[in-house]
Amino acid sequence: MTEWKLPDACDFDGRAVRYGVSGDGPPVVVVHGTPWSSFNFRHIIKALSQAFTVHYYDLIGYGQSDKSLGDVSLGIQNQVLDRLLDHWQLDNPSIIGHDFGGATVLRTHLINGRDFDKIVLIDPVAVAPWGSSFFQHVRAHEAAFAGVPDYIHEAIVRAYVKTAAFKPIDEAALESIVRPWTEPYGKGAFYRQMAQANSAYTDEVQPLYARISRPVLILWGREDTWIPLERGEALRDMIPGSSLHVVPDAGHLVIEEQPDQLMKKIHPFIHTEFSQF
């Protein structure tokens, strides 16, 4: 597998946010979730790049972006995306968010007032309650987790990542998912992002979903055990005019498991004129 590299960087208050731009055409931004990186969007980025200019990046505290001590919560990620949109000089791109990326998209739209032509949400963290018992345990014992031996830490990350998929993850892909969390600063960053996960950041915007007037497509892995399908159905009912499509044979990591099925819905959706929705 070719090594995934983000060639460029944007400064966010002294912290580097790594990003890439690919393709030619109308702008599309993709935003990954936790504990993932832009690497997990690689199939969708490649497909979209045939007709769009795709902007992608690693959330601060993730992947190739800055993983030093600091705020990596959902409360900062929308500020990072807002800064990137200015950096890229994008006013009204289509946008795709998975997991925490979905929450970041919604917060950037509703709190920062950034307009988007089309919004695609893939198994997003958007409707309370969310957050596993593992998150809660890490929040209560972050220092203890960050201090485990490296080989135990790697085993934890690998085991945790596997639970997001319905079917076994390809070993090469799994290695690329785990690697950022085992590199320098990665171990502390892995537990930091869990410890800082707080449903207050989605509670803040959940009452505002009824105000969304842009076209919204919600995609959900039918076998998602991290965020069950009922949350997707609830989100569809909260966002006026939104549509929900369920992807079979996929769990929470549907962007890795069924990218072709996702593209069958994403491509025509973002190509369609706004007036038809």
C-alpha positions in Angstrom: 0.0 0.0 0.0 1.3 3.4 -0.9 2.1 5.5 2.1 -0.5 8.2 2.8 1.1 11.6 2.9 -0.5 15.1 3.5 1.9 17.5 1.7 0.7 20.8 3.0 0.1 22.5 6.4 -2.0 25.3 7.8 -1.0 27.0 11.1 -3.7 26.9 13.8 -2.4 29.0 16.7 1.1 27.5 16.4 -0.1 24.0 15.7 0.2 22.4 12.3 -2.8 21.0 10.6 -1.7 18.8 7.7 -3.8 18.7 4.5 -4.0 17.8 0.9 -5.9 18.9 -2.2 -6.7 16.6 -5.1 -8.6 16.7 -8.4 -10.2 19.5 -10.4 -13.8 20.8 -10.4 -16.2 22.1 -7.8 -14.9 22.0 -4.2 -15.6 19.3 -1.8 -14.2 19.0 1.7 -14.0 15.7 3.6 -13.7 15.5 7.4 -12.8 12.3 9.2 -13.7 11.2 12.7 -12.1 9.3 15.6 -9.9 7.4 15.9 -9.4 7.8 12.2 -7.6 10.1 9.8 -7.9 11.3 6.2 -6.3 8.0 5.2 -9.7 6.3 5.8 -11.3 8.5 3.2 -8.7 7.6 0.6 -11.1 5.6 -1.6 -13.7 8.3 -1.6 -11.1 11.0 -2.2 -9.8 9.1 -5.2 -13.3 8.7 -6.6 -14.4 12.3 -6.0 -11.2 13.7 -7.5 -12.3 12.6 -10.9 -14.9 15.3 -10.9 -14.2 17.6 -8.0 -11.4 19.4 -6.2 -11.2 17.5 -2.9 -9.8 19.2 0.2 -8.9 16.8 3.0 -7.0 17.1 6.3 -6.3 15.4 9.6 -8.1 16.8 12.6 -5.9 18.5 15.1 -4.6 15.8 17.4 -5.0 13.1 14.8 -3.0 11.5 12.0 -0.2 13.7 10.7 -1.5 16.9 12.3 -0.1 18.2 15.6 -0.5 15.7 18.4 1.1 17.7 21.2 -0.7 18.6 24.5 -3.7 20.8 23.9 -7.4 21.0 23.1 -8.5 18.3 20.6 -12.1 18.3 21.6 -15.1 18.8 19.3 -15.1 22.3 20.8 -11.9 23.2 18.9 -12.4 21.1 15.7 -15.0 23.4 14.2 -12.7 26.4 14.8 -9.9 24.5 12.9 -12.3 23.7 10.0 -13.4 27.4 9.9 -9.7 28.4 9.7 -9.0 25.9 6.9 -12.0 27.1 4.9 -10.5 30.6 5.0 -7.0 29.2 4.2 -8.4 27.4 1.2 -10.6 30.4 0.2 -13.7 28.3 0.1 -17.1 30.0 0.6 -19.7 27.4 -0.2 -18.2 23.9 -0.8 -20.0 20.6 -0.5 -18.8 18.8 2.6 -18.7 15.2 3.9 -18.2 14.3 7.5 -17.8 10.9 9.1 -18.2 10.2 12.9 -16.7 13.2 14.8 -16.2 14.8 11.4 -20.0 14.9 11.0 -20.3 16.7 14.4 -17.5 19.1 13.2 -19.4 19.8 10.0 -22.6 20.5 11.8 -20.9 22.7 14.4 -19.1 24.6 11.7 -22.3 25.2 9.9 -24.5 26.1 12.9 -22.0 27.9 15.2 -19.5 29.4 12.8 -22.1 30.2 10.2 -20.2 28.6 7.3 -22.5 27.8 4.4 -22.2 24.5 2.5 -23.7 23.7 -0.9 -24.4 20.1 0.1 -23.9 18.2 3.4 -23.2 14.5 3.6 -23.1 12.9 7.1 -21.8 9.4 7.4 -22.5 7.6 10.7 -22.0 11.0 12.5 -21.7 11.7 16.2 -24.7 14.0 16.3 -27.5 12.7 18.5 -27.3 12.1 22.2 -26.5 9.8 23.9 -23.1 8.8 22.5 -19.8 7.7 23.9 -18.9 4.2 24.9 -18.1 2.9 28.3 -14.4 2.7 27.1 -14.5 6.5 26.5 -15.8 7.0 30.0 -13.2 4.7 31.5 -10.4 6.5 29.6 -11.8 9.9 30.8 -11.6 8.7 34.4 -8.1 7.1 34.0 -6.4 9.0 31.2 -2.9 9.1 32.8 -3.0 5.4 33.6 -3.8 4.5 30.0 -1.2 6.9 28.6 1.4 5.2 30.8 0.8 1.6 29.6 3.8 -0.1 27.8 3.9 0.5 24.1 3.1 -3.1 23.2 -0.1 -3.0 25.3 -1.1 0.3 23.9 -0.8 -1.0 20.3 -2.9 -4.0 21.3 -5.5 -1.8 22.7 -5.7 0.4 19.6 -5.8 -2.6 17.3 -8.6 -4.3 19.3 -10.6 -1.1 19.5 -10.4 -0.2 15.8 -11.5 -3.7 14.8 -14.8 -3.3 16.7 -15.8 -0.5 14.3 -16.0 -2.8 11.3 -18.6 -5.3 10.4 -16.1 -7.6 8.6 -12.4 -8.0 9.3 -10.2 -5.1 8.3 -7.5 -5.7 5.7 -4.2 -6.0 7.6 -2.4 -3.4 5.6 -5.2 -0.9 6.2 -5.3 -1.8 9.8 -1.6 -1.1 10.1 -2.0 2.3 8.5 -4.9 3.2 10.9 -2.9 2.2 14.0 0.4 3.7 13.0 -0.3 7.4 13.9 -1.2 6.3 17.4 2.0 4.4 17.9 4.4 7.1 16.5 6.0 9.7 18.8 3.2 11.6 20.7 0.6 9.2 19.4 0.0 7.2 22.6 -0.9 10.3 24.6 -2.9 11.7 21.7 -5.0 8.6 21.4 -6.2 8.7 25.0 -6.4 12.5 25.0 -9.0 12.7 22.3 -11.1 10.1 24.1 -10.8 11.9 27.5 -11.9 15.2 25.9 -14.9 13.7 24.2 -17.9 15.4 25.6 -21.6 15.2 24.5 -22.0 18.8 25.6 -20.6 19.8 22.2 -23.4 18.0 20.3 -26.0 18.9 22.9 -25.2 22.5 22.1 -26.2 22.2 18.4 -28.8 19.4 18.5 -31.6 21.8 19.1 -30.5 23.8 16.0 -30.7 21.0 13.5 -34.2 22.1 12.5 -32.7 25.3 11.2 -30.6 23.5 8.5 -31.9 24.5 5.1 -29.2 23.0 2.9 -29.6 19.6 1.3 -28.5 16.9 3.7 -27.7 13.2 2.9 -27.2 10.9 5.8 -25.5 7.5 5.2 -25.4 4.8 7.8 -23.8 1.3 8.1 -26.6 -1.0 8.9 -24.4 -3.0 11.3 -22.9 0.0 13.2 -22.5 -1.1 16.8 -20.7 2.2 17.8 -23.6 4.4 16.9 -26.8 2.4 16.2 -29.0 3.1 13.2 -31.7 4.5 15.4 -29.6 7.6 15.9 -29.5 8.1 12.1 -33.3 7.8 11.9 -33.6 10.3 14.7 -31.2 12.7 13.0 -33.1 12.4 9.7 -36.3 13.5 11.6 -34.5 16.4 13.1 -33.1 17.9 9.9 -35.9 19.1 7.5 -35.8 17.5 4.1 -32.9 15.3 4.8 -32.7 11.7 3.5 -31.2 8.6 5.1 -29.7 5.7 3.2 -28.7 2.5 4.9 -25.6 0.7 3.7 -25.7 -3.1 4.2 -22.8 -5.3 5.2 -21.0 -2.3 6.9 -20.4 -1.2 10.4 -19.3 2.2 11.7 -16.3 2.1 9.5 -18.4 2.1 6.4 -16.0 4.5 4.6 -13.4 1.7 4.7 -15.8 -1.2 4.2 -18.2 0.0 1.5 -16.8 3.1 -0.3 -18.3 2.1 -3.7 -21.7 1.9 -2.2 -21.3 5.3 -0.5 -20.1 6.8 -3.8 -23.3 5.6 -5.6 -25.2 7.9 -3.3 -22.7 10.7 -2.8 -21.7 11.4 -6.4 -25.3 12.1 -7.7 -26.2 13.9 -4.6 -23.5 16.5 -4.8 -23.9 16.8 -8.6 -27.6 17.6 -8.3 -28.7 21.2 -8.4 -29.8 22.6 -5.1 -33.2 23.7 -6.5 -34.2 20.1 -6.9 -34.2 19.4 -3.2 
